[in-house]
């Protein structure tokens, strides 16, 4: 599965690079500016911001799913543990004192890793988003702005929120639809014969 998903990722990056270059090249021509080769385009904000704007949202989605899934429940959803306290791992330690920092980090390492990757990808989205914004400004023969000004601009947060809303709505739909629908053979689905009220055993 990892090979298949990474293969699809690679194909999508290639497709994004090629189509993005063609579209950007047309924009440069329309603005009577010097056109770029494919190699040069791959170092532009137009290409790199397109990658990291989606990465930061997708990683945030997984970080929230992992961390919320450790303390919250969704009745009937395949991705939730059963509500019966005896049927899943106890979570009371999450609210108590930890015996050591190392053990706490290890116990929460999955969500911490995702949040760390999110912070990095969000920072890169800001850096390359500012590059893209100024590239678009140049196409319109307008002056550039600084990175700090871009960080508080409506343009930056508009792109952030539209990515986040897509990821959270997708996960919300997945949780709800997994209550009523089935996919035979998938570990992300409850067994075909399970009732809607039964929570799957994926995370027990």
C-alpha positions as CSV (number, residue, x, y, z in Angstrom):
1,X,0.0,0.0,0.0
2,X,2.8,2.4,0.8
3,X,4.4,1.8,-2.5
4,X,1.1,2.4,-4.3
5,X,0.4,5.6,-2.4
6,X,3.9,7.0,-2.9
7,X,3.7,6.0,-6.6
8,X,0.4,8.0,-6.9
9,X,2.0,10.9,-5.0
10,X,5.0,10.9,-7.5
11,X,2.7,10.8,-10.5
12,X,0.6,13.7,-9.1
13,X,3.7,15.8,-8.4
14,X,4.9,15.2,-12.0
15,X,1.4,16.1,-13.3
16,X,1.3,19.3,-11.2
17,X,4.8,20.3,-12.3
18,X,4.0,19.8,-16.0
19,X,0.6,21.4,-16.1
20,X,1.6,24.2,-13.7
21,X,4.6,25.0,-15.9
22,X,2.4,25.2,-19.0
23,X,-0.2,27.4,-17.3
24,X,2.5,29.7,-15.8
25,X,4.3,29.9,-19.1
26,X,1.1,31.2,-20.7
27,X,0.8,33.8,-18.0
28,X,4.3,35.0,-18.5
29,X,3.7,35.2,-22.3
30,X,0.5,37.2,-21.7
31,X,2.4,39.6,-19.5
32,X,5.2,40.0,-22.1
33,X,7.8,38.6,-19.6
34,X,10.6,36.2,-20.2
35,X,9.4,32.6,-20.2
36,X,10.9,29.9,-18.0
37,X,12.0,26.4,-18.7
38,X,10.5,23.5,-16.8
39,X,13.5,23.2,-14.5
40,X,13.4,26.9,-13.6
41,X,9.7,26.7,-13.0
42,X,10.1,23.9,-10.4
43,X,12.0,26.4,-8.1
44,X,9.3,29.1,-8.3
45,X,6.8,30.0,-5.7
46,X,4.0,29.1,-8.1
47,X,5.0,25.4,-8.0
48,X,6.3,25.1,-4.5
49,X,3.4,26.9,-2.8
50,X,1.0,24.6,-4.6
51,X,2.7,21.7,-3.0
52,X,3.0,23.0,0.6
53,X,-0.4,24.7,0.7
54,X,-1.9,21.2,0.3
55,X,0.7,19.4,2.5
56,X,0.1,21.5,5.6
57,X,-3.6,21.0,5.4
58,X,-3.4,17.3,4.8
59,X,-0.9,16.8,7.7
60,X,-3.0,18.9,10.0
61,X,-6.0,16.7,9.2
62,X,-4.0,13.6,10.2
63,X,-2.6,15.2,13.3
64,X,-6.1,16.2,14.5
65,X,-7.6,12.8,13.6
66,X,-4.9,11.0,15.6
67,X,-5.0,13.2,18.6
68,X,-8.9,13.6,18.7
69,X,-9.2,9.8,18.2
70,X,-7.3,9.2,21.4
71,X,-9.9,10.9,23.6
72,X,-13.1,11.3,21.6
73,X,-15.6,8.7,20.3
74,X,-18.0,8.5,17.4
75,X,-20.8,6.0,17.9
76,X,-21.0,3.6,15.0
77,X,-17.9,4.9,13.2
78,X,-15.3,2.4,12.1
79,X,-12.4,4.6,13.1
80,X,-13.6,5.0,16.7
81,X,-13.0,2.6,19.6
82,X,-16.0,1.2,21.4
83,X,-17.6,3.3,24.0
84,X,-17.4,0.5,26.6
85,X,-14.5,1.5,28.9
86,X,-13.5,-2.2,29.3
87,X,-13.2,-2.6,25.5
88,X,-10.4,-0.1,24.8
89,X,-7.2,1.2,26.2
90,X,-7.7,3.4,29.3
91,X,-7.0,7.1,28.7
92,X,-7.0,8.5,32.3
93,X,-3.2,8.8,32.2
94,X,-3.5,11.5,29.6
95,X,-4.9,13.8,32.2
96,X,-2.5,12.9,35.0
97,X,1.1,13.5,35.8
98,X,3.6,11.6,33.6
99,X,6.4,9.7,35.1
100,X,8.9,11.1,32.6
101,X,9.1,13.4,29.7
102,X,10.6,10.7,27.5
103,X,7.7,8.3,28.2
104,X,5.2,11.1,27.5
105,X,6.8,11.9,24.2
106,X,6.9,8.3,23.2
107,X,3.3,7.8,24.3
108,X,2.2,10.7,22.1
109,X,4.9,10.4,19.4
110,X,2.5,9.8,16.5
111,X,0.4,13.0,17.0
112,X,3.6,15.0,17.9
113,X,5.3,13.9,14.7
114,X,2.3,14.9,12.6
115,X,2.1,18.3,14.4
116,X,5.8,18.9,13.9
117,X,5.5,18.1,10.2
118,X,2.5,20.4,10.0
119,X,4.5,23.3,11.6
120,X,7.3,22.8,9.1
121,X,5.0,22.5,6.1
122,X,3.0,25.5,7.3
123,X,6.1,27.6,7.5
124,X,7.2,26.5,4.0
125,X,3.7,27.3,2.7
126,X,4.1,30.8,4.1
127,X,7.6,31.2,2.6
128,X,6.7,29.9,-0.9
129,X,3.2,31.5,-0.7
130,X,4.9,34.9,-0.4
131,X,7.1,34.0,-3.4
132,X,4.0,33.1,-5.4
133,X,2.2,36.2,-4.4
134,X,5.1,38.4,-5.5
135,X,5.4,36.5,-8.7
136,X,1.7,37.2,-9.4
137,X,2.3,40.9,-8.5
138,X,5.1,41.0,-11.0
139,X,2.8,39.6,-13.7
140,X,0.5,42.5,-13.0
141,X,3.4,45.0,-12.8
142,X,2.7,45.7,-9.2
143,X,5.3,46.1,-6.4
144,X,6.1,43.1,-4.1
145,X,5.4,42.9,-0.4
146,X,7.4,41.5,2.4
147,X,7.0,38.1,4.0
148,X,5.6,39.6,7.3
149,X,3.0,41.6,5.4
150,X,2.0,38.5,3.5
151,X,1.7,36.5,6.7
152,X,-1.1,38.8,8.0
153,X,-2.7,39.3,4.6
154,X,-6.1,38.2,3.6
155,X,-4.7,36.4,0.6
156,X,-2.6,34.1,2.7
157,X,-5.3,33.2,5.2
158,X,-7.8,32.7,2.4
159,X,-5.7,30.0,0.9
160,X,-5.1,28.5,4.4
161,X,-8.7,28.3,5.4
162,X,-9.9,26.9,2.1
163,X,-7.4,24.1,2.4
164,X,-8.3,23.3,6.0
165,X,-12.0,23.3,5.3
166,X,-11.6,20.8,2.5
167,X,-9.6,18.4,4.8
168,X,-11.9,18.7,7.8
169,X,-15.0,18.2,5.7
170,X,-13.5,15.2,4.1
171,X,-12.7,13.6,7.4
172,X,-16.1,14.5,8.8
173,X,-17.8,12.9,5.8
174,X,-15.6,9.8,6.2
175,X,-16.6,9.3,9.8
176,X,-20.3,9.8,9.2
177,X,-20.4,7.7,6.0
178,X,-18.5,4.8,7.6
179,X,-21.4,4.4,10.0
180,X,-23.9,3.6,7.3
181,X,-21.8,2.3,4.4
182,X,-19.4,-0.6,4.0
183,X,-16.4,-1.5,1.8
184,X,-15.7,-5.2,1.8
185,X,-12.1,-6.1,2.6
186,X,-11.1,-2.6,3.8
187,X,-9.7,-2.2,7.3
188,X,-11.2,1.3,7.4
189,X,-14.7,-0.1,7.1
190,X,-16.8,-2.1,9.6
191,X,-17.5,-5.7,8.6
192,X,-20.3,-5.9,6.0
193,X,-22.7,-7.7,8.5
194,X,-22.1,-5.2,11.4
195,X,-24.9,-3.0,12.5
196,X,-24.8,0.7,12.2
197,X,-24.6,1.0,16.0
198,X,-21.5,-1.3,16.3
199,X,-18.2,0.5,16.4
200,X,-15.4,-1.2,14.4
201,X,-12.4,-2.8,16.0
202,X,-9.7,-1.1,14.0
203,X,-8.3,0.9,16.9
204,X,-8.9,-1.4,19.8
